[in-house]
Amino acid sequence: MITMKEIAKKAGVSQATVSRVINGSSAVNPAIRDKVMECVKKFDYQPNIIAQSLVGHRSLLIGVIIPDISNPFFSDIIKVIESEAEKYGYTIILCNTDYMFDKEKKYINVLKSYKVDGILIVPSSGDKILKKLKNISIPVVVFTQDLEGCSCVSISHYLAGKDVAKHLINMGYSKFVFVGNDGDEKGKGFKDEIKDSGFDVEKDFILINEEHNNSVSSKLKEYVKNSSEDEGVGVFAFNDIRALIVLHILKGMKVEIPKKVALIGFDNTFISKEVSPTITSVAQPIEEIGKQSVEILVDKIYGKEKEKEQHIILTTRIAVRESSLRTIKY
């Protein structure tokens, strides 16, 4: 097996330069970096991670805790995080909690036992987990959510919900459904914008708890049947997976989409683009969330973070597709 010393000799650089290139340091001339990496790939050089971690007193591991690995949104963002972490010489350990607080606590303990240098987490229990995180003495960054007491990279779910309501109102819909949980910020923003726009939320808005499929089906069917085509029903689902389930319900009812019912999802995953009709969805800036989360965490690991807490709120956009492009009657 070829050594770092031999790679340095073949590339015509010092061993220290090879080390900096492999560890993702930016303080290397790009031409020299390319030359070193060409040798690394040509001779299939594998760094001794254990030796590197002993020298730097670091494990070169980052723990990533997410609530639902089956959701394509998290698959997409994990790809960004893994790629970005690799640039800094880090490998990720992925943990899936299934939205369970006990699994969340368990994985934090597991990651602590592996002596990870930092943790990126999407808490499924909100503030409940922060006390646990503060007691482990490991740098932590929350991503996709904004929580007090921890550095976070997220979007405003509340403002995203308001934007969805504005879009549906502009498209001429006057009855509204949010399929999600009562405490969801995007649902709150959705409802508030409907109210602020002059609608009677007691009559023109309903929330359907997404946890119960039978309830979603029966309540949605009843609400749609009791609404006229002229009124139009705008349905906002808390993610694209749920939007797909709603789409199947509406198709089973033989409802005209988007003439009578509009459908909007959240996360703008491939699901929204691969069905018929294609589904309008709220797009999060996945690349930016992933990159900035890793950057802040690495700064915390190396003691370079400028502020005690950073709360970065990025902007969403609505990817408008067939499911909400209604022809408005004036």
N, C-alpha and C positions, 0 to 999 in steps of 0.2 A: 504494500500500500504506500502510495506516494505521500511525502510529508510536506508541511507548510514550508520548511526550509528549501526543499527541492523545487516547489512551485515558485518561490521567490527567485531562485537561481535561474530557472527557465524563463521567467518573465523579466529578469534583469532589474529587479527591485529589491528593497529590503524586506525582511520577514515581517517587520512592523507594518509596512505598507500593505502586504497581503492580509494581515490581520484586520487592518482598518477596512479594507474592501469587503472582506467576508462578513464583518460585523455591521456593514451598512453605513459606515461613517461618510459624511458629506465632505470631509476635509481631504478629498483625494481628487487629483486631476482626472476628469472624465476619460481622457485618452488612456491614462495609466490604468484606471479602473477596468476599462474594456479589455486591455491587454492581459491583466491579471485574470479576469473572468473567463477569457478565452482559454487560458492555461488550465484553470480550474475545471472547465467543462471537458476539455480535450483529455485530461488525465484522470477525470472522474474523482477529483479530490473531495474527501469527506472530512470536514472539521471534527476535531475531538471535542464534542460539546461538554463532556464532563470536565476535561482539563480547562476549557474556557471558563466554565462556571466557577471552578475552584479558584482560578486566578482572579476573577472579577468579583468573587463572593456573590454570584448571582446564578439563578437556575436557568435563565434565558427562556423561561416559560411564562405565558400569560393565560390565565383562566378566563374563559368566556361562558357566561351563564345566560341561557335564553329560555323562554317559557314554552316554545312550541316549534320543534325542529321540522314538523310536517308543513308548516306555513312557508310558502315559497319566499315571502318577504325576508324571513330570517335566513334562509339559505342564501339569498342574494347578498345580504349585508355581511354574512360570515365570510363569503368569498373576498369581499373588500378588506375586512379586518385581517384575514389570514395573509393576504398579499401585502398589506401595509406593515403588519408585524414582522414579516420576513425581511423587509428592508432594514429593520433595526436589529436583525439577528435573532428574532424571537420566534418560537413555535407556540401555537395555541393548544390548549386543552379545552374541548367543547363539552359543556354539560347542559342537559335538557331537563327542565323541572316539571313539565306538564301543568304549569300554573299551580303547583302545590308548594305551600310554604315550608312543609317539612323537608321536601326534597331540596329546596333552596338552601335551607340551613345545613343539610347533609353535605351538599356539594361545596359549600364554603369551607366546611371542615376538611373535606377531601383535598381541596386546592391548597389549603393551609399546610396539610401534611406533605404535599408535593413541593412545598416551599416556592410556590409561584412568586414571581416578582411583582405581579399586579393582577387585578381582576377587572374585567369589563362585564357589566351585568344589565339585563333588562329585568327589573324586579317584578314579580307577579303579585307581590304582596304590598307594594308601595312603601310607605314609611316604616312598616313593621320590621323590615329587614335591615334598616339603617343602623339600628343599635348593634346588631350582630356584626355588621361590616366595620363599625368604628372600633370594635374591640379586638380585631384581628391584626392590627398594625401592618396591614398590607395596602398599598395604594389602590384606590378604587375609582372607576369612572362609570357612571350610569349612562346608557345610551338608549335613544328613542323615547325617553321619559325625562321630565324635569322635576327633580325632587330637592327640597331644601336640605342642606346638611351634607351635600356631596356634589362634586363636579359632574356636570351633565352636558350631553350633546343631544338635542332633540328638536322637535318642531312644536308649534302651538296647535295641539289637537283642537282646542277651543276655537281658534280662528279658522282652522280648516273646516270645522263644522259649520261655521257662519258662512264661509265661502260656498259650501255645498248648497245651503239654503238659498243664497242669493242666486246661484245658477238655476235652481229649480223654479224659483219665482220668476226669473227672467224668461224662462222657457214656457211660462204660462200655467204652471201647476198651482193648485190652491188647496190641496189636501196633502198631508205629510206624515210619513212613518219613519221612525228610527228603530232599526233592528239592532239591539245591543243592550248593554247594562245601564242601569239608572245612574251610576256614578261616572260613566264615561264622559270625559271632557268634550269629545267631539259631538256627542249627543246633546250636551248642555249648550254648546255654541250653536248647534243646529236649531234647537228649540228657541233659544233667545232671539236669533235672527228672524225666525218666523213671527214671533211676538212683536219684535221691534218694527216689523214690516206691516203691522196692522191686522194680522190674522188673529182669530180667537183660538188660542191653543187648546182650550177645553173642547172645542168642536172640530178644529182643523188639524189637530196633531195627536198621534198616539205613539207610545213607546211599547215595543214588543220585546220581551226579555229573550235574548238569543240563546239562552241556555237550554230552552225546552223546544225541541223541534216541532212537536205536535202543537204547542201553543203558537209558534210562529206561523205554522200553516193555517190553523183555524182562524186566528185573529186577523191575519193578513187577508184571507179569503173573504171574511165577513166585511172588513173595512173597504176592500176594493169593490165588492158587490153593491155596497150601499153608497158608492160614489158615482156620480155621473161622468160621462166622457168629457163633457165641457169643463168640469172641475179639474180633472186630472189628478192622479196620485203620484207624489214623488217619494220613492222609497230609498232611504240611505242605510246601507248595511255597514257594520263596524269594521269589516275587512272583506277582501275579495272572496275568500272561501265561503263566508256567509252569503255574500251577494250571489254566488253561484247557486247555492241552495235556494235562495229566493227566486232566482231565475227559473229553476225547475218547477217551483210551485206555480209561478205565473204562467209558464208554458202549459202546465197541466190544466189550468183554468181557461186556456185559450184566450188570454188577455192580449190585446194589441199593445206591443211595446215599440216605441214610446208614446203612441197615440193616446192611450188611456193611462198607462202606468210608466213612470220613469224609474230607472234603477241605477244607483251609484254605489260603488264599492270604495275600499280604502286600501292603499299600498301600491296600486298599479303594478301588480305582478303579471306574469305571463297568462294567468287565468283570464284576466280581463280582455286580453287580445285574441284568445283562441276559442271563443264561444260565439254563438250567433243568437241574438245580436251581440256585437262587441259591447263590453260594459265600460261606461264612464267610471273613472276611478281617481282618487286623490293620490298624487305621486309625491312620495317623500324623496329628498335628495340623498339617496342611499350612499353614493360615493363620498359625499362630504361628511355624512354622519360617521361612516366607518373610519375615514382618514383622520378626522379631527379627534375622534374618541381615542384612537391609538396614539396620536401625537401627544395629547394631553396626559395620557397614562404614562407614556415613556418619560415625559418631562417630570412627572411626579416621582417616578422610579429613581431618576437621576437627580432629584432635588432641584429641578430647573423651573418648576411651575411658578409663574409670576404672582398669582393670587392664591389665596387659601382655597377658594372655590371658584370655579368658572361655570357659568350657565350660558351655553351657546344655543340660541334658538334660531333654527334655519327655516327657510320659506318653502311652503308647499305650492303645488299647482294642480289644477284639475285637468286631467287628460280626458277631454270630451270625446265620447264615441257614440255609437248608434243608440244605445239604451236611454239617452236623455236628450237627443236632438229632435225635439218635438216641433212640428210645424204649427206656429202660433196663429190663431185666428184673431184678426183685429176688427 
